[in-house]
Amino acid sequence: MKTISHMALAAAGMLSLAACASTNEPIAPAPPVGPGAIMGTVAADRDGDGIVDGYYSADGVYHAVMGPPCPPPPPPPPPTRSGERG
């Protein structure tokens, strides 16, 4: 008799808690993608400079972002004239 009353009490507790459960929780929006990232992929910053260097696709493969080559550095300044003029 005691066992049945304990089971009935447990069942009543579960039913009362089940009434509080809701299945339609709001879904949070996806975070904004950074510069150079592609929607639906995981951005990768491999050198840590804050700019996306590539991305990982759904199958886990890394794809480097290909861009135009960087311009060459400017030439060094001409040597300064020193000494006596005149």
C-alpha positions, 0 to 999 in steps of 0.5 A: 500500500505504501509503495502505491502511494509513493508512486502516485505522489511521484506521478502527480509531481511529474504531471505538475512539472510537465505542465510548466514545460514549453516546447516553443522557446524563442530561437536566438538569431545567428551572430553577425559574420565578420569581414570576409566570412561566408554565411553558413561556414565557420570563419578562421583567423589563423594568424590572429590579426583579426581578419578572416584568413579562410573558412571551414566548410560543413565537412571540416575542410579549411578553405583559404580566402584568395584575394589579389596579391599585395602591392609591393612595398614602396622603395626606400627613400633616397639617401640624404645629402650630407656634408659641406655644400659649396 
